[in-house]
Each structure stands twice: as C-alpha cells, then as structure tokens.
C-alpha cells in the first residue's frame, strides 16, 4: 500500500512538472525563403531568382510541396516538408 501511494505521489508530481500544450500544433513544417532585389520587375525576379530557387530546392529530402511567388523587387519561396 505504501508503494502504491508513493507511485501515485510521484505520478502527480510528474504530471504537474510536464508542460502540456492545450492546442497542439498539427501543421506541417514550413520554411519561407524571402529574397529582395530592389528595382527589378516580377518577370526578372521569376526568371533569375524564384525559378532557380524552386528548381534547386526540389532535391531536398522529405519535401512535400514547393510554391514560389514573384513581385516587384521581392520573391517568396514556400517549402513545405512532409512528415
């Protein structure tokens, strides 16, 4: 009986010490690659920055999806990893 009470107290102590997240993050891992080249148009950004990045990042292991967006002077490449 003493052993059971000790294990119960030890369990309560560890439950209070262990941080539990009420809402777990179930989203996939994502990396955003942002590049900036001021004064360049969207087509130049697509041809010289976004497309080469997307092409080269496709070889990374466990990549699920890659999306690229180009605009005036900026490029965004979203790399989503699968589980």
HTML snippet that shows the backbone in 3Dmol.js (N, CA, C, O; Angstrom):
<script src="https://3Dmol.org/build/3Dmol-min.js"></script>
<div id="view" style="width:600px;height:400px;position:relative"></div>
<script>
const pdb = `
ATOM      1  N   UNK A   1       0.820  -1.182   0.000  1.00  0.00           N
ATOM      2  CA  UNK A   1       0.000   0.000   0.000  1.00  0.00           C
ATOM      3  C   UNK A   1       0.877   1.264   0.000  1.00  0.00           C
ATOM      4  O   UNK A   1       0.562   2.265  -0.644  1.00  0.00           O
ATOM      5  N   UNK A   2       1.975   1.178   0.739  1.00  0.00           N
ATOM      6  CA  UNK A   2       2.906   2.303   0.794  1.00  0.00           C
ATOM      7  C   UNK A   2       3.558   2.544  -0.574  1.00  0.00           C
ATOM      8  O   UNK A   2       3.762   3.690  -0.975  1.00  0.00           O
ATOM      9  N   UNK A   3       3.883   1.455  -1.286  1.00  0.00           N
ATOM     10  CA  UNK A   3       4.459   1.561  -2.630  1.00  0.00           C
ATOM     11  C   UNK A   3       3.474   2.206  -3.601  1.00  0.00           C
ATOM     12  O   UNK A   3       3.870   3.046  -4.408  1.00  0.00           O
ATOM     13  N   UNK A   4       2.217   1.831  -3.536  1.00  0.00           N
ATOM     14  CA  UNK A   4       1.185   2.410  -4.407  1.00  0.00           C
ATOM     15  C   UNK A   4       1.021   3.899  -4.130  1.00  0.00           C
ATOM     16  O   UNK A   4       0.894   4.690  -5.064  1.00  0.00           O
ATOM     17  N   UNK A   5       1.020   4.290  -2.855  1.00  0.00           N
ATOM     18  CA  UNK A   5       0.891   5.703  -2.504  1.00  0.00           C
ATOM     19  C   UNK A   5       2.106   6.495  -3.000  1.00  0.00           C
ATOM     20  O   UNK A   5       1.958   7.626  -3.464  1.00  0.00           O
ATOM     21  N   UNK A   6       3.291   5.915  -2.906  1.00  0.00           N
ATOM     22  CA  UNK A   6       4.496   6.574  -3.403  1.00  0.00           C
ATOM     23  C   UNK A   6       4.468   6.758  -4.915  1.00  0.00           C
ATOM     24  O   UNK A   6       4.836   7.818  -5.419  1.00  0.00           O
ATOM     25  N   UNK A   7       4.032   5.730  -5.640  1.00  0.00           N
ATOM     26  CA  UNK A   7       3.922   5.834  -7.097  1.00  0.00           C
ATOM     27  C   UNK A   7       2.870   6.861  -7.497  1.00  0.00           C
ATOM     28  O   UNK A   7       3.056   7.598  -8.465  1.00  0.00           O
ATOM     29  N   UNK A   8       1.764   6.913  -6.753  1.00  0.00           N
ATOM     30  CA  UNK A   8       0.719   7.891  -7.034  1.00  0.00           C
ATOM     31  C   UNK A   8       1.249   9.313  -6.841  1.00  0.00           C
ATOM     32  O   UNK A   8       1.013  10.181  -7.682  1.00  0.00           O
ATOM     33  N   UNK A   9       1.960   9.555  -5.747  1.00  0.00           N
ATOM     34  CA  UNK A   9       2.526  10.880  -5.483  1.00  0.00           C
ATOM     35  C   UNK A   9       3.568  11.246  -6.538  1.00  0.00           C
ATOM     36  O   UNK A   9       3.630  12.390  -6.990  1.00  0.00           O
ATOM     37  N   UNK A  10       4.377  10.274  -6.922  1.00  0.00           N
ATOM     38  CA  UNK A  10       5.382  10.512  -7.958  1.00  0.00           C
ATOM     39  C   UNK A  10       4.716  10.866  -9.290  1.00  0.00           C
ATOM     40  O   UNK A  10       5.200  11.741 -10.007  1.00  0.00           O
ATOM     41  N   UNK A  11       3.609  10.194  -9.626  1.00  0.00           N
ATOM     42  CA  UNK A  11       2.867  10.477 -10.862  1.00  0.00           C
ATOM     43  C   UNK A  11       2.258  11.865 -10.859  1.00  0.00           C
ATOM     44  O   UNK A  11       2.328  12.576 -11.861  1.00  0.00           O
ATOM     45  N   UNK A  12       1.663  12.255  -9.747  1.00  0.00           N
ATOM     46  CA  UNK A  12       1.076  13.596  -9.651  1.00  0.00           C
ATOM     47  C   UNK A  12       2.160  14.663  -9.784  1.00  0.00           C
ATOM     48  O   UNK A  12       1.956  15.670 -10.462  1.00  0.00           O
ATOM     49  N   UNK A  13       3.295  14.454  -9.150  1.00  0.00           N
ATOM     50  CA  UNK A  13       4.409  15.399  -9.241  1.00  0.00           C
ATOM     51  C   UNK A  13       4.871  15.552 -10.684  1.00  0.00           C
ATOM     52  O   UNK A  13       5.096  16.673 -11.139  1.00  0.00           O
ATOM     53  N   UNK A  14       5.017  14.441 -11.417  1.00  0.00           N
ATOM     54  CA  UNK A  14       5.492  14.493 -12.795  1.00  0.00           C
ATOM     55  C   UNK A  14       4.462  15.087 -13.745  1.00  0.00           C
ATOM     56  O   UNK A  14       4.835  15.732 -14.725  1.00  0.00           O
ATOM     57  N   UNK A  15       3.174  14.885 -13.480  1.00  0.00           N
ATOM     58  CA  UNK A  15       2.141  15.487 -14.326  1.00  0.00           C
ATOM     59  C   UNK A  15       2.179  17.009 -14.200  1.00  0.00           C
ATOM     60  O   UNK A  15       2.045  17.720 -15.196  1.00  0.00           O
ATOM     61  N   UNK A  16       2.360  17.502 -12.989  1.00  0.00           N
ATOM     62  CA  UNK A  16       2.426  18.953 -12.788  1.00  0.00           C
ATOM     63  C   UNK A  16       3.696  19.555 -13.380  1.00  0.00           C
ATOM     64  O   UNK A  16       3.692  20.710 -13.808  1.00  0.00           O
ATOM     65  N   UNK A  17       4.771  18.793 -13.409  1.00  0.00           N
ATOM     66  CA  UNK A  17       6.048  19.269 -13.936  1.00  0.00           C
ATOM     67  C   UNK A  17       6.093  19.248 -15.466  1.00  0.00           C
ATOM     68  O   UNK A  17       6.819  20.038 -16.069  1.00  0.00           O
ATOM     69  N   UNK A  18       5.329  18.358 -16.100  1.00  0.00           N
ATOM     70  CA  UNK A  18       5.344  18.177 -17.553  1.00  0.00           C
ATOM     71  C   UNK A  18       4.468  19.231 -18.218  1.00  0.00           C
ATOM     72  O   UNK A  18       3.267  19.282 -17.951  1.00  0.00           O
ATOM     73  N   UNK A  19       5.048  20.089 -19.094  1.00  0.00           N
ATOM     74  CA  UNK A  19       4.226  21.090 -19.774  1.00  0.00           C
ATOM     75  C   UNK A  19       3.376  20.429 -20.867  1.00  0.00           C
ATOM     76  O   UNK A  19       3.889  19.690 -21.706  1.00  0.00           O
ATOM     77  N   UNK A  20       2.095  20.703 -20.840  1.00  0.00           N
ATOM     78  CA  UNK A  20       1.169  20.149 -21.825  1.00  0.00           C
ATOM     79  C   UNK A  20       0.545  21.308 -22.580  1.00  0.00           C
ATOM     80  O   UNK A  20       0.033  22.249 -21.974  1.00  0.00           O
ATOM     81  N   UNK A  21       0.590  21.239 -23.905  1.00  0.00           N
ATOM     82  CA  UNK A  21       0.003  22.268 -24.740  1.00  0.00           C
ATOM     83  C   UNK A  21      -1.468  21.941 -24.956  1.00  0.00           C
ATOM     84  O   UNK A  21      -1.801  20.829 -25.365  1.00  0.00           O
ATOM     85  N   UNK A  22      -2.343  22.891 -24.686  1.00  0.00           N
ATOM     86  CA  UNK A  22      -3.775  22.655 -24.815  1.00  0.00           C
ATOM     87  C   UNK A  22      -4.175  22.454 -26.271  1.00  0.00           C
ATOM     88  O   UNK A  22      -5.056  21.647 -26.569  1.00  0.00           O
ATOM     89  N   UNK A  23      -3.531  23.185 -27.177  1.00  0.00           N
ATOM     90  CA  UNK A  23      -3.838  23.063 -28.599  1.00  0.00           C
ATOM     91  C   UNK A  23      -2.532  22.710 -29.307  1.00  0.00           C
ATOM     92  O   UNK A  23      -1.714  23.596 -29.556  1.00  0.00           O
ATOM     93  N   UNK A  24      -2.321  21.442 -29.633  1.00  0.00           N
ATOM     94  CA  UNK A  24      -1.056  21.066 -30.271  1.00  0.00           C
ATOM     95  C   UNK A  24      -0.965  21.620 -31.697  1.00  0.00           C
ATOM     96  O   UNK A  24      -1.979  21.797 -32.373  1.00  0.00           O
ATOM     97  N   UNK A  25       0.243  21.884 -32.131  1.00  0.00           N
ATOM     98  CA  UNK A  25       0.490  22.381 -33.482  1.00  0.00           C
ATOM     99  C   UNK A  25       0.531  21.192 -34.435  1.00  0.00           C
ATOM    100  O   UNK A  25       1.503  20.437 -34.453  1.00  0.00           O
ATOM    101  N   UNK A  26      -0.516  21.031 -35.218  1.00  0.00           N
ATOM    102  CA  UNK A  26      -0.609  19.911 -36.151  1.00  0.00           C
ATOM    103  C   UNK A  26      -0.231  20.304 -37.573  1.00  0.00           C
ATOM    104  O   UNK A  26      -0.287  19.475 -38.481  1.00  0.00           O
ATOM    105  N   UNK A  27       0.148  21.549 -37.771  1.00  0.00           N
ATOM    106  CA  UNK A  27       0.512  22.000 -39.107  1.00  0.00           C
ATOM    107  C   UNK A  27       1.843  21.396 -39.531  1.00  0.00           C
ATOM    108  O   UNK A  27       2.648  20.961 -38.707  1.00  0.00           O
ATOM    109  N   UNK A  28       2.045  21.384 -40.826  1.00  0.00           N
ATOM    110  CA  UNK A  28       3.283  20.830 -41.364  1.00  0.00           C
ATOM    111  C   UNK A  28       4.418  21.832 -41.208  1.00  0.00           C
ATOM    112  O   UNK A  28       4.191  23.037 -41.097  1.00  0.00           O
ATOM    113  N   UNK A  29       5.623  21.324 -41.201  1.00  0.00           N
ATOM    114  CA  UNK A  29       6.802  22.191 -41.113  1.00  0.00           C
ATOM    115  C   UNK A  29       6.954  22.954 -42.414  1.00  0.00           C
ATOM    116  O   UNK A  29       6.828  22.383 -43.497  1.00  0.00           O
ATOM    117  N   UNK A  30       7.226  24.244 -42.303  1.00  0.00           N
ATOM    118  CA  UNK A  30       7.315  25.099 -43.481  1.00  0.00           C
ATOM    119  C   UNK A  30       8.473  26.070 -43.314  1.00  0.00           C
ATOM    120  O   UNK A  30       8.725  26.584 -42.225  1.00  0.00           O
ATOM    121  N   UNK A  31       9.170  26.309 -44.415  1.00  0.00           N
ATOM    122  CA  UNK A  31      10.249  27.292 -44.446  1.00  0.00           C
ATOM    123  C   UNK A  31       9.920  28.281 -45.560  1.00  0.00           C
ATOM    124  O   UNK A  31       9.547  27.880 -46.662  1.00  0.00           O
ATOM    125  N   UNK A  32      10.060  29.574 -45.268  1.00  0.00           N
ATOM    126  CA  UNK A  32       9.820  30.613 -46.264  1.00  0.00           C
ATOM    127  C   UNK A  32      11.166  31.243 -46.606  1.00  0.00           C
ATOM    128  O   UNK A  32      11.857  31.769 -45.734  1.00  0.00           O
ATOM    129  N   UNK A  33      11.528  31.184 -47.887  1.00  0.00           N
ATOM    130  CA  UNK A  33      12.764  31.797 -48.371  1.00  0.00           C
ATOM    131  C   UNK A  33      12.376  33.117 -49.024  1.00  0.00           C
ATOM    132  O   UNK A  33      11.710  33.133 -50.059  1.00  0.00           O
ATOM    133  N   UNK A  34      12.793  34.218 -48.418  1.00  0.00           N
ATOM    134  CA  UNK A  34      12.475  35.554 -48.917  1.00  0.00           C
ATOM    135  C   UNK A  34      13.732  36.170 -49.505  1.00  0.00           C
ATOM    136  O   UNK A  34      14.778  36.219 -48.857  1.00  0.00           O
ATOM    137  N   UNK A  35      13.618  36.641 -50.744  1.00  0.00           N
ATOM    138  CA  UNK A  35      14.748  37.331 -51.380  1.00  0.00           C
ATOM    139  C   UNK A  35      14.281  38.705 -51.849  1.00  0.00           C
ATOM    140  O   UNK A  35      13.124  38.895 -52.224  1.00  0.00           O
ATOM    141  N   UNK A  36      15.196  39.641 -51.818  1.00  0.00           N
ATOM    142  CA  UNK A  36      14.867  41.005 -52.205  1.00  0.00           C
ATOM    143  C   UNK A  36      15.924  41.511 -53.184  1.00  0.00           C
ATOM    144  O   UNK A  36      17.124  41.383 -52.942  1.00  0.00           O
ATOM    145  N   UNK A  37      15.459  42.087 -54.294  1.00  0.00           N
ATOM    146  CA  UNK A  37      16.335  42.672 -55.302  1.00  0.00           C
ATOM    147  C   UNK A  37      15.618  43.916 -55.805  1.00  0.00           C
ATOM    148  O   UNK A  37      14.898  43.875 -56.803  1.00  0.00           O
ATOM    149  N   UNK A  38      15.821  44.998 -55.115  1.00  0.00           N
ATOM    150  CA  UNK A  38      15.056  46.223 -55.370  1.00  0.00           C
ATOM    151  C   UNK A  38      15.233  46.719 -56.803  1.00  0.00           C
ATOM    152  O   UNK A  38      16.316  46.636 -57.382  1.00  0.00           O
ATOM    153  N   UNK A  39      14.133  47.239 -57.357  1.00  0.00           N
ATOM    154  CA  UNK A  39      14.157  47.827 -58.683  1.00  0.00           C
ATOM    155  C   UNK A  39      13.957  46.843 -59.823  1.00  0.00           C
ATOM    156  O   UNK A  39      14.014  47.237 -60.988  1.00  0.00           O
ATOM    157  N   UNK A  40      13.727  45.587 -59.519  1.00  0.00           N
ATOM    158  CA  UNK A  40      13.535  44.576 -60.568  1.00  0.00           C
ATOM    159  C   UNK A  40      12.059  44.224 -60.689  1.00  0.00           C
ATOM    160  O   UNK A  40      11.329  44.191 -59.698  1.00  0.00           O
ATOM    161  N   UNK A  41      11.637  43.964 -61.913  1.00  0.00           N
ATOM    162  CA  UNK A  41      10.250  43.616 -62.183  1.00  0.00           C
ATOM    163  C   UNK A  41       9.953  42.163 -61.840  1.00  0.00           C
ATOM    164  O   UNK A  41      10.863  41.371 -61.598  1.00  0.00           O
ATOM    165  N   UNK A  42       8.671  41.824 -61.823  1.00  0.00           N
ATOM    166  CA  UNK A  42       8.273  40.457 -61.461  1.00  0.00           C
ATOM    167  C   UNK A  42       8.821  39.384 -62.406  1.00  0.00           C
ATOM    168  O   UNK A  42       9.172  38.294 -61.954  1.00  0.00           O
ATOM    169  N   UNK A  43       8.899  39.671 -63.693  1.00  0.00           N
ATOM    170  CA  UNK A  43       9.384  38.669 -64.641  1.00  0.00           C
ATOM    171  C   UNK A  43      10.867  38.380 -64.435  1.00  0.00           C
ATOM    172  O   UNK A  43      11.290  37.226 -64.510  1.00  0.00           O
ATOM    173  N   UNK A  44      11.657  39.417 -64.176  1.00  0.00           N
ATOM    174  CA  UNK A  44      13.083  39.221 -63.907  1.00  0.00           C
ATOM    175  C   UNK A  44      13.268  38.455 -62.603  1.00  0.00           C
ATOM    176  O   UNK A  44      14.113  37.564 -62.518  1.00  0.00           O
ATOM    177  N   UNK A  45      12.476  38.802 -61.583  1.00  0.00           N
ATOM    178  CA  UNK A  45      12.549  38.075 -60.311  1.00  0.00           C
ATOM    179  C   UNK A  45      12.189  36.609 -60.504  1.00  0.00           C
ATOM    180  O   UNK A  45      12.820  35.730 -59.917  1.00  0.00           O
ATOM    181  N   UNK A  46      11.183  36.343 -61.320  1.00  0.00           N
ATOM    182  CA  UNK A  46      10.781  34.949 -61.573  1.00  0.00           C
ATOM    183  C   UNK A  46      11.875  34.188 -62.302  1.00  0.00           C
ATOM    184  O   UNK A  46      12.216  33.067 -61.924  1.00  0.00           O
ATOM    185  N   UNK A  47      12.426  34.796 -63.349  1.00  0.00           N
ATOM    186  CA  UNK A  47      13.421  34.110 -64.183  1.00  0.00           C
ATOM    187  C   UNK A  47      14.771  33.928 -63.492  1.00  0.00           C
ATOM    188  O   UNK A  47      15.409  32.887 -63.650  1.00  0.00           O
ATOM    189  N   UNK A  48      15.209  34.924 -62.733  1.00  0.00           N
ATOM    190  CA  UNK A  48      16.568  34.885 -62.195  1.00  0.00           C
ATOM    191  C   UNK A  48      16.653  34.512 -60.715  1.00  0.00           C
ATOM    192  O   UNK A  48      17.737  34.190 -60.228  1.00  0.00           O
ATOM    193  N   UNK A  49      15.537  34.549 -59.992  1.00  0.00           N
ATOM    194  CA  UNK A  49      15.596  34.245 -58.558  1.00  0.00           C
ATOM    195  C   UNK A  49      14.650  33.106 -58.192  1.00  0.00           C
ATOM    196  O   UNK A  49      15.087  32.069 -57.692  1.00  0.00           O
ATOM    197  N   UNK A  50      13.355  33.296 -58.441  1.00  0.00           N
ATOM    198  CA  UNK A  50      12.352  32.343 -57.963  1.00  0.00           C
ATOM    199  C   UNK A  50      12.485  30.978 -58.622  1.00  0.00           C
ATOM    200  O   UNK A  50      12.561  29.961 -57.931  1.00  0.00           O
ATOM    201  N   UNK A  51      12.513  30.945 -59.948  1.00  0.00           N
ATOM    202  CA  UNK A  51      12.578  29.659 -60.641  1.00  0.00           C
ATOM    203  C   UNK A  51      13.847  28.865 -60.304  1.00  0.00           C
ATOM    204  O   UNK A  51      13.747  27.666 -60.045  1.00  0.00           O
ATOM    205  N   UNK A  52      15.043  29.487 -60.297  1.00  0.00           N
ATOM    206  CA  UNK A  52      16.228  28.708 -59.894  1.00  0.00           C
ATOM    207  C   UNK A  52      16.151  28.191 -58.454  1.00  0.00           C
ATOM    208  O   UNK A  52      16.588  27.074 -58.178  1.00  0.00           O
ATOM    209  N   UNK A  53      15.605  28.984 -57.543  1.00  0.00           N
ATOM    210  CA  UNK A  53      15.465  28.513 -56.164  1.00  0.00           C
ATOM    211  C   UNK A  53      14.515  27.328 -56.077  1.00  0.00           C
ATOM    212  O   UNK A  53      14.826  26.327 -55.432  1.00  0.00           O
ATOM    213  N   UNK A  54      13.360  27.437 -56.722  1.00  0.00           N
ATOM    214  CA  UNK A  54      12.378  26.341 -56.690  1.00  0.00           C
ATOM    215  C   UNK A  54      12.976  25.084 -57.311  1.00  0.00           C
ATOM    216  O   UNK A  54      12.786  23.987 -56.786  1.00  0.00           O
ATOM    217  N   UNK A  55      13.687  25.227 -58.412  1.00  0.00           N
ATOM    218  CA  UNK A  55      14.288  24.064 -59.082  1.00  0.00           C
ATOM    219  C   UNK A  55      15.329  23.381 -58.204  1.00  0.00           C
ATOM    220  O   UNK A  55      15.372  22.153 -58.137  1.00  0.00           O
ATOM    221  N   UNK A  56      16.158  24.156 -57.540  1.00  0.00           N
ATOM    222  CA  UNK A  56      17.221  23.579 -56.713  1.00  0.00           C
ATOM    223  C   UNK A  56      16.724  23.045 -55.380  1.00  0.00           C
ATOM    224  O   UNK A  56      17.300  22.099 -54.844  1.00  0.00           O
ATOM    225  N   UNK A  57      15.665  23.634 -54.834  1.00  0.00           N
ATOM    226  CA  UNK A  57      15.150  23.176 -53.544  1.00  0.00           C
ATOM    227  C   UNK A  57      14.323  21.892 -53.659  1.00  0.00           C
ATOM    228  O   UNK A  57      14.024  21.266 -52.642  1.00  0.00           O
ATOM    229  N   UNK A  58      13.955  21.494 -54.863  1.00  0.00           N
ATOM    230  CA  UNK A  58      13.172  20.268 -55.037  1.00  0.00           C
ATOM    231  C   UNK A  58      13.964  19.018 -54.694  1.00  0.00           C
ATOM    232  O   UNK A  58      13.369  17.960 -54.486  1.00  0.00           O
ATOM    233  N   UNK A  59      15.278  19.106 -54.628  1.00  0.00           N
ATOM    234  CA  UNK A  59      16.101  17.949 -54.315  1.00  0.00           C
ATOM    235  C   UNK A  59      16.273  17.695 -52.818  1.00  0.00           C
ATOM    236  O   UNK A  59      16.920  16.722 -52.429  1.00  0.00           O
ATOM    237  N   UNK A  60      15.707  18.552 -51.982  1.00  0.00           N
ATOM    238  CA  UNK A  60      15.841  18.375 -50.531  1.00  0.00           C
ATOM    239  C   UNK A  60      14.992  17.189 -50.091  1.00  0.00           C
ATOM    240  O   UNK A  60      13.858  17.044 -50.549  1.00  0.00           O
ATOM    241  N   UNK A  61      15.519  16.334 -49.209  1.00  0.00           N
ATOM    242  CA  UNK A  61      14.734  15.184 -48.750  1.00  0.00           C
ATOM    243  C   UNK A  61      13.476  15.597 -47.977  1.00  0.00           C
ATOM    244  O   UNK A  61      13.469  16.607 -47.272  1.00  0.00           O
ATOM    245  N   UNK A  62      12.428  14.808 -48.122  1.00  0.00           N
ATOM    246  CA  UNK A  62      11.145  14.953 -47.415  1.00  0.00           C
ATOM    247  C   UNK A  62      10.387  16.229 -47.762  1.00  0.00           C
ATOM    248  O   UNK A  62       9.560  16.684 -46.971  1.00  0.00           O
ATOM    249  N   UNK A  63      10.653  16.816 -48.930  1.00  0.00           N
ATOM    250  CA  UNK A  63       9.898  17.986 -49.359  1.00  0.00           C
ATOM    251  C   UNK A  63       8.577  17.507 -49.937  1.00  0.00           C
ATOM    252  O   UNK A  63       8.545  16.643 -50.814  1.00  0.00           O
ATOM    253  N   UNK A  64       7.485  18.077 -49.437  1.00  0.00           N
ATOM    254  CA  UNK A  64       6.157  17.701 -49.909  1.00  0.00           C
ATOM    255  C   UNK A  64       5.683  18.621 -51.029  1.00  0.00           C
ATOM    256  O   UNK A  64       5.108  18.165 -52.017  1.00  0.00           O
ATOM    257  N   UNK A  65       5.929  19.919 -50.866  1.00  0.00           N
ATOM    258  CA  UNK A  65       5.431  20.881 -51.837  1.00  0.00           C
ATOM    259  C   UNK A  65       6.316  22.121 -51.815  1.00  0.00           C
ATOM    260  O   UNK A  65       6.829  22.509 -50.766  1.00  0.00           O
ATOM    261  N   UNK A  66       6.491  22.740 -52.981  1.00  0.00           N
ATOM    262  CA  UNK A  66       7.232  23.992 -53.090  1.00  0.00           C
ATOM    263  C   UNK A  66       6.391  24.952 -53.917  1.00  0.00           C
ATOM    264  O   UNK A  66       5.904  24.603 -54.993  1.00  0.00           O
ATOM    265  N   UNK A  67       6.225  26.176 -53.397  1.00  0.00           N
ATOM    266  CA  UNK A  67       5.488  27.207 -54.119  1.00  0.00           C
ATOM    267  C   UNK A  67       6.334  28.470 -54.170  1.00  0.00           C
ATOM    268  O   UNK A  67       6.980  28.830 -53.186  1.00  0.00           O
ATOM    269  N   UNK A  68       6.331  29.131 -55.297  1.00  0.00           N
ATOM    270  CA  UNK A  68       7.087  30.365 -55.442  1.00  0.00           C
ATOM    271  C   UNK A  68       6.205  31.490 -55.933  1.00  0.00           C
ATOM    272  O   UNK A  68       5.304  31.284 -56.746  1.00  0.00           O
ATOM    273  N   UNK A  69       6.477  32.698 -55.425  1.00  0.00           N
ATOM    274  CA  UNK A  69       5.732  33.887 -55.823  1.00  0.00           C
ATOM    275  C   UNK A  69       6.726  35.010 -56.073  1.00  0.00           C
ATOM    276  O   UNK A  69       7.644  35.233 -55.284  1.00  0.00           O
ATOM    277  N   UNK A  70       6.528  35.715 -57.190  1.00  0.00           N
ATOM    278  CA  UNK A  70       7.405  36.836 -57.527  1.00  0.00           C
ATOM    279  C   UNK A  70       6.576  38.108 -57.639  1.00  0.00           C
ATOM    280  O   UNK A  70       5.440  38.089 -58.112  1.00  0.00           O
ATOM    281  N   UNK A  71       7.168  39.211 -57.197  1.00  0.00           N
ATOM    282  CA  UNK A  71       6.538  40.519 -57.343  1.00  0.00           C
ATOM    283  C   UNK A  71       7.642  41.557 -57.524  1.00  0.00           C
ATOM    284  O   UNK A  71       8.817  41.197 -57.602  1.00  0.00           O
ATOM    285  N   UNK A  72       7.290  42.811 -57.591  1.00  0.00           N
ATOM    286  CA  UNK A  72       8.277  43.853 -57.818  1.00  0.00           C
ATOM    287  C   UNK A  72       9.323  43.865 -56.717  1.00  0.00           C
ATOM    288  O   UNK A  72       9.019  44.218 -55.577  1.00  0.00           O
ATOM    289  N   UNK A  73      10.546  43.485 -57.040  1.00  0.00           N
ATOM    290  CA  UNK A  73      11.671  43.551 -56.124  1.00  0.00           C
ATOM    291  C   UNK A  73      11.722  42.478 -55.045  1.00  0.00           C
ATOM    292  O   UNK A  73      12.629  42.487 -54.213  1.00  0.00           O
ATOM    293  N   UNK A  74      10.750  41.541 -55.043  1.00  0.00           N
ATOM    294  CA  UNK A  74      10.719  40.521 -53.990  1.00  0.00           C
ATOM    295  C   UNK A  74      10.326  39.163 -54.558  1.00  0.00           C
ATOM    296  O   UNK A  74       9.639  39.055 -55.573  1.00  0.00           O
ATOM    297  N   UNK A  75      10.792  38.138 -53.859  1.00  0.00           N
ATOM    298  CA  UNK A  75      10.460  36.764 -54.231  1.00  0.00           C
ATOM    299  C   UNK A  75      10.243  35.963 -52.951  1.00  0.00           C
ATOM    300  O   UNK A  75      11.011  36.086 -51.996  1.00  0.00           O
ATOM    301  N   UNK A  76       9.205  35.152 -52.937  1.00  0.00           N
ATOM    302  CA  UNK A  76       8.903  34.278 -51.816  1.00  0.00           C
ATOM    303  C   UNK A  76       8.851  32.844 -52.324  1.00  0.00           C
ATOM    304  O   UNK A  76       8.181  32.550 -53.313  1.00  0.00           O
ATOM    305  N   UNK A  77       9.563  31.954 -51.641  1.00  0.00           N
ATOM    306  CA  UNK A  77       9.517  30.530 -51.957  1.00  0.00           C
ATOM    307  C   UNK A  77       9.112  29.794 -50.678  1.00  0.00           C
ATOM    308  O   UNK A  77       9.806  29.858 -49.663  1.00  0.00           O
ATOM    309  N   UNK A  78       7.978  29.094 -50.746  1.00  0.00           N
ATOM    310  CA  UNK A  78       7.450  28.358 -49.597  1.00  0.00           C
ATOM    311  C   UNK A  78       7.797  26.889 -49.772  1.00  0.00           C
ATOM    312  O   UNK A  78       7.378  26.268 -50.749  1.00  0.00           O
ATOM    313  N   UNK A  79       8.557  26.325 -48.843  1.00  0.00           N
ATOM    314  CA  UNK A  79       8.950  24.920 -48.877  1.00  0.00           C
ATOM    315  C   UNK A  79       8.214  24.224 -47.735  1.00  0.00           C
ATOM    316  O   UNK A  79       8.412  24.553 -46.566  1.00  0.00           O
ATOM    317  N   UNK A  80       7.359  23.254 -48.087  1.00  0.00           N
ATOM    318  CA  UNK A  80       6.566  22.522 -47.096  1.00  0.00           C
ATOM    319  C   UNK A  80       7.103  21.107 -47.019  1.00  0.00           C
ATOM    320  O   UNK A  80       7.211  20.413 -48.030  1.00  0.00           O
ATOM    321  N   UNK A  81       7.440  20.685 -45.806  1.00  0.00           N
ATOM    322  CA  UNK A  81       8.003  19.359 -45.584  1.00  0.00           C
ATOM    323  C   UNK A  81       6.912  18.418 -45.111  1.00  0.00           C
ATOM    324  O   UNK A  81       6.064  18.796 -44.302  1.00  0.00           O
ATOM    325  N   UNK A  82       6.931  17.175 -45.621  1.00  0.00           N
ATOM    326  CA  UNK A  82       6.007  16.145 -45.176  1.00  0.00           C
ATOM    327  C   UNK A  82       6.530  15.455 -43.932  1.00  0.00           C
ATOM    328  O   UNK A  82       7.690  15.617 -43.553  1.00  0.00           O
ATOM    329  N   UNK A  83       5.672  14.698 -43.315  1.00  0.00           N
ATOM    330  CA  UNK A  83       6.056  14.017 -42.070  1.00  0.00           C
ATOM    331  C   UNK A  83       6.557  12.648 -42.339  1.00  0.00           C
ATOM    332  O   UNK A  83       6.924  11.930 -41.409  1.00  0.00           O
TER     333      UNK A  83
END
`;
const viewer = $3Dmol.createViewer("view");
viewer.addModel(pdb, "pdb");
viewer.setStyle({}, {cartoon: {color: "spectrum"}});
viewer.zoomTo();
viewer.render();
</script>
